[in-house]
Amino acid sequence: MLIKEKIKQAAGLLREFDLDCWLTFTRETAINGDPVLPFLVPGDLTWHSSFLVGRDGRTKAIVGRYDRQMVVDTGAYDDVEAFVTGFREPLQAYLKTLNPRTIAVNYSEGSEICDGLTHGMFLTLQGTLAEIGMADRLVSAEKLVSALRERKSAVEIGHIKEAVRHTQEIYALAAGFLAPGKTEKEVADSMYGEVVRRGLKTAWGRETCPAVYTGPDTAQAHYNPTGRTIERGHVVNMDFGVKVEHYCSDLQRTFYILEEGEDAAPADVRRGFETIVRSIEAARLMMKPGATGLEVDAAARKVVTDAGYEEFPHALGHQVGRFPHDGTALLGPAWEKYARKPFRRLEPGMVFTIEPRLMVAGRGIVTIEDMVVVTETGTEWLSDPQSELILIRG
Amino acid sequence: MLIKEKIKQAAGLLREFDLDCWLTFTRETAINGDPVLPFLVPGDLTWHSSFLVGRDGRTKAIVGRYDRQMVVDTGAYDDVEAFVTGFREPLQAYLKTLNPRTIAVNYSEGSEICDGLTHGMFLTLQGTLAEIGMADRLVSAEKLVSALRERKSAVEIGHIKEAVRHTQEIYALAAGFLAPGKTEKEVADSMYGEVVRRGLKTAWGRETCPAVYTGPDTAQAHYNPTGRTIERGHVVNMDFGVKVEHYCSDLQRTFYILEEGEDAAPADVRRGFETIVRSIEAARLMMKPGATGLEVDAAARKVVTDAGYEEFPHALGHQVGRFPHDGTALLGPAWEKYARKPFRRLEPGMVFTIEPRLMVAGRGIVTIEDMVVVTETGTEWLSDPQSELILIRG
């Protein structure tokens, strides 16, 4: 279903971006899989495999003999050609018939999600096309592959919503488990146990999903839960998501561990938390089709720095899909590592996280990560945004 | 442990192949991971990350700020530099100090296992090096990465042996479960249940691991078990493996379902099976350091065709490691899709499957896949090779 839906979408995108043909060229996909493959074929491929979509919607696959039946079974290809000794001749023959002005292939400097073609396979393809005088027709499929992943269908959004629901329910259970004296690792293990009980998978590697950071002086992000003990007066933050039908959630929540006698967080923690809530709201109000990620990031970042905190050393938000980081357009600053991503304009169907952070000295990291989908006029929440610190009584 | 061991091995390989520096350059590895990464770092990386090994054994990593601690914790790098906005300046600065004549990077037309660098990342690297006049120093690291994966340590061989042991035990259980009237899918599910009970993972995708094919007219390979029913007089073959500590097994076994009143397989099935056993033995006797995969494949292939069967449309055997297909040298014919792999010479420490196949008309596919490690003088079995048809009484 997904495969037919996405291939049809790809044909429309070829016309939209004035490209003649999209070619995905890959081999031994269990080792070097192109991230676009789940939209084209349901399993792994062994030998050099070519998947071609034309702007007229015509589709062709050229695969090794043993992979043929799986591709035929998708019902998404007008013709599936199988080879035993080599892909070169059948691919050249088909391209000569098609004679496309442009052949869009999956490479991109600026977007990892569109960069599934390895350099070795690029050289092989270039050599193969040179033999039929078409080497100069290769262009990047970045725009097409970006749009294919970013413009989510109702079915894809539905899976993400379901992943968000599970994540929020497991966070609620974690709040009941959190207590002074517990370690980061114990909290993470209890959450992971619930993931397994529900028959789910974590959205990213188990080592850092969930990630749990208690108090000051932690690794802050991307680091596995440690034996560090949760103490009264700590700010605790967590980063966690699951997959439903291969689609991810990615949410962060912030907790405060009350001191004995306290009924509310102290002023410094409250101020930090409220700053993050305001930062997210500033971003959300900017988000609509046509806005750039750059301006959205800047609005949220300004709330944090205007309040006197150090700016966060990462983008404000990323797209979510089959990977936790999935998409080209990014809510981010114009830093080298983000290439042109922050300059892309928002489109309906894009799913973003919004996740500013700041440090409250001596307490810990305050961060919220919630998720929205861009609509025709603005955004819609996919999660129930955290609006209050979660207070934990010792 | 593995990381320190492999990085030390890499420094030796730089000297052996007269290279100055090995650079692995990658980003968002959950999306486009380089298959060599598990030898360099224990988890996923987000931003543009560089891992450099010099021929003097000096090591350096340049990674995003949040990934730094994980890399430091390996204890395998002399220096781990973290960046916030971009990788370019720190990488250029380090390379200017090192001033290597050659910078070997992970691309290869002929070997997928050495082709982890995407084309987009190659372009980024080329641009980065051009700014410091080093773009022409990029060379392929194929030889180094091949040897790093192919020359297995005692620890790696130990994991593979353990995976083989589990696989053989589960095959023995499957023989007790196999019976006329069962479907391919029921047999596969019972084996998969045992994989789960043992807390293991399958060596490749669950859909085709185990693969079960009963009787004539099946998809033959790489296809998921169907509702096809096992019948008396069928030849049944299976392809199955598991992972232990990330290292794989990959074994095929052939069964014959006795007709009522039969005590042995009929002559046509026996003749097919014996041909496969002889084919494997012919290959094994050729295998020793210095032999090419081409000549080993030819010896085994000749036994099958001399006996009047159609030749198998795939290579005789592949290397096994962290993937079921893992390595450059291949026991295969000189077909286009195998590039130069069959021309590589065998080296001690390489782990190969040997897996000829043939069809017995009206009965099914006869195939055995066993595993050997190349030693200084020949080979050693890693599995207990199948020498008799497994007879199933109805």
Boltz contact constraints between the chains, C-beta under 6 A:
constraints:
  - contact:
      token1: [A, 27]
      token2: [B, 112]
      max_distance: 6.0
  - contact:
      token1: [A, 28]
      token2: [B, 112]
      max_distance: 6.0
  - contact:
      token1: [A, 30]
      token2: [B, 323]
      max_distance: 6.0
  - contact:
      token1: [A, 31]
      token2: [B, 35]
      max_distance: 6.0
  - contact:
      token1: [A, 31]
      token2: [B, 112]
      max_distance: 6.0
  - contact:
      token1: [A, 31]
      token2: [B, 323]
      max_distance: 6.0
  - contact:
      token1: [A, 32]
      token2: [B, 112]
      max_distance: 6.0
  - contact:
      token1: [A, 32]
      token2: [B, 115]
      max_distance: 6.0
  - contact:
      token1: [A, 35]
      token2: [B, 31]
      max_distance: 6.0
  - contact:
      token1: [A, 43]
      token2: [B, 205]
      max_distance: 6.0
  - contact:
      token1: [A, 43]
      token2: [B, 207]
      max_distance: 6.0
  - contact:
      token1: [A, 44]
      token2: [B, 205]
      max_distance: 6.0
  - contact:
      token1: [A, 47]
      token2: [B, 337]
      max_distance: 6.0
  - contact:
      token1: [A, 48]
      token2: [B, 337]
      max_distance: 6.0
  - contact:
      token1: [A, 65]
      token2: [B, 313]
      max_distance: 6.0
  - contact:
      token1: [A, 66]
      token2: [B, 221]
      max_distance: 6.0
  - contact:
      token1: [A, 66]
      token2: [B, 222]
      max_distance: 6.0
  - contact:
      token1: [A, 67]
      token2: [B, 222]
      max_distance: 6.0
  - contact:
      token1: [A, 69]
      token2: [B, 219]
      max_distance: 6.0
  - contact:
      token1: [A, 69]
      token2: [B, 223]
      max_distance: 6.0
  - contact:
      token1: [A, 84]
      token2: [B, 313]
      max_distance: 6.0
  - contact:
      token1: [A, 85]
      token2: [B, 335]
      max_distance: 6.0
  - contact:
      token1: [A, 85]
      token2: [B, 336]
      max_distance: 6.0
  - contact:
      token1: [A, 86]
      token2: [B, 336]
      max_distance: 6.0
  - contact:
      token1: [A, 86]
      token2: [B, 337]
      max_distance: 6.0
  - contact:
      token1: [A, 88]
      token2: [B, 336]
      max_distance: 6.0
  - contact:
      token1: [A, 107]
      token2: [B, 119]
      max_distance: 6.0
  - contact:
      token1: [A, 107]
      token2: [B, 120]
      max_distance: 6.0
  - contact:
      token1: [A, 108]
      token2: [B, 120]
      max_distance: 6.0
  - contact:
      token1: [A, 109]
      token2: [B, 120]
      max_distance: 6.0
  - contact:
      token1: [A, 109]
      token2: [B, 123]
      max_distance: 6.0
  - contact:
      token1: [A, 109]
      token2: [B, 124]
      max_distance: 6.0
  - contact:
      token1: [A, 112]
      token2: [B, 27]
      max_distance: 6.0
  - contact:
      token1: [A, 112]
      token2: [B, 28]
      max_distance: 6.0
  - contact:
      token1: [A, 112]
      token2: [B, 31]
      max_distance: 6.0
  - contact:
      token1: [A, 112]
      token2: [B, 32]
      max_distance: 6.0
  - contact:
      token1: [A, 115]
      token2: [B, 32]
      max_distance: 6.0
  - contact:
      token1: [A, 115]
      token2: [B, 118]
      max_distance: 6.0
  - contact:
      token1: [A, 115]
      token2: [B, 120]
      max_distance: 6.0
  - contact:
      token1: [A, 117]
      token2: [B, 119]
      max_distance: 6.0
  - contact:
      token1: [A, 118]
      token2: [B, 115]
      max_distance: 6.0
  - contact:
      token1: [A, 118]
      token2: [B, 118]
      max_distance: 6.0
  - contact:
      token1: [A, 119]
      token2: [B, 107]
      max_distance: 6.0
  - contact:
      token1: [A, 119]
      token2: [B, 117]
      max_distance: 6.0
  - contact:
      token1: [A, 119]
      token2: [B, 119]
      max_distance: 6.0
  - contact:
      token1: [A, 119]
      token2: [B, 122]
      max_distance: 6.0
  - contact:
      token1: [A, 120]
      token2: [B, 107]
      max_distance: 6.0
  - contact:
      token1: [A, 120]
      token2: [B, 108]
      max_distance: 6.0
  - contact:
      token1: [A, 120]
      token2: [B, 109]
      max_distance: 6.0
  - contact:
      token1: [A, 120]
      token2: [B, 115]
      max_distance: 6.0
  - contact:
      token1: [A, 122]
      token2: [B, 119]
      max_distance: 6.0
  - contact:
      token1: [A, 123]
      token2: [B, 109]
      max_distance: 6.0
  - contact:
      token1: [A, 124]
      token2: [B, 109]
      max_distance: 6.0
  - contact:
      token1: [A, 205]
      token2: [B, 43]
      max_distance: 6.0
  - contact:
      token1: [A, 205]
      token2: [B, 44]
      max_distance: 6.0
  - contact:
      token1: [A, 207]
      token2: [B, 43]
      max_distance: 6.0
  - contact:
      token1: [A, 219]
      token2: [B, 69]
      max_distance: 6.0
  - contact:
      token1: [A, 221]
      token2: [B, 66]
      max_distance: 6.0
  - contact:
      token1: [A, 222]
      token2: [B, 66]
      max_distance: 6.0
  - contact:
      token1: [A, 222]
      token2: [B, 67]
      max_distance: 6.0
  - contact:
      token1: [A, 223]
      token2: [B, 69]
      max_distance: 6.0
  - contact:
      token1: [A, 313]
      token2: [B, 65]
      max_distance: 6.0
  - contact:
      token1: [A, 313]
      token2: [B, 84]
      max_distance: 6.0
  - contact:
      token1: [A, 323]
      token2: [B, 30]
      max_distance: 6.0
  - contact:
      token1: [A, 323]
      token2: [B, 31]
      max_distance: 6.0
  - contact:
      token1: [A, 325]
      token2: [B, 28]
      max_distance: 6.0
  - contact:
      token1: [A, 335]
      token2: [B, 85]
      max_distance: 6.0
  - contact:
      token1: [A, 336]
      token2: [B, 85]
      max_distance: 6.0
  - contact:
      token1: [A, 336]
      token2: [B, 86]
      max_distance: 6.0
  - contact:
      token1: [A, 336]
      token2: [B, 88]
      max_distance: 6.0
  - contact:
      token1: [A, 337]
      token2: [B, 47]
      max_distance: 6.0
  - contact:
      token1: [A, 337]
      token2: [B, 48]
      max_distance: 6.0
  - contact:
      token1: [A, 337]
      token2: [B, 86]
      max_distance: 6.0
